[in-house]
């Protein structure tokens, strides 16, 4: 799946699709294999975690973010409507608001 189809407001950089695809494959294969992901989740323990999901994300389905949040003992899930895979680029104001709110509640 190309980057442009994952995001609501894709970057306009030559070959960005291909680079992001390769990085994603390497990240999954080397870092986030199912065994490594489970170990990482367990190591987080009860630390507060904010899971941010773009409701229109075509790369990581909302259901996957919901499952992740449910596996973390002290998490909060923020679903940003109208946003794709990169909330920091597509919906920065909403993301900053969510981060600020989460930070205030966890300190």
C-alpha positions, 0 to 999 in steps of 0.5 A, a space after each residue: 500500500 502506498 503512502 499516499 493511500 494511507 494518509 489524508 494529507 500525504 507528503 509531497 516528496 519523491 520516492 517517499 512511498 517506497 522509502 516508507 514501505 521499506 522502513 515499515 517492513 524492516 520495523 515489523 520484521 526486526 523490531 515488532 515481531 509478535 514475540 517482540 511486541 508482546 515482550 515490549 507490552 509486558 515491559 511497559 507495565 503500568 506506565 501511562 501510555 497514550 495510544 493515538 489513532 487516526 480514524 481514517 488510517 488505512 495502514 493501521 486499522 483502528 481496531 488494531 489500536 483498540 486492541 493495543 490499548 486494551 493490552 496496556 494496563 494504564 492506557 488511554 486511546 484517542 481516536 482522531 476523526 478525519 485523520 489518517 496515518 500521521 496525526 502529527 502532520 494531518 491533524 496537529 492541533 487535535 494531536 497537541 491538544 490530546 497530548 497536553 490533556 494526557 500530560 496534565 492528567 498523568 503528572 
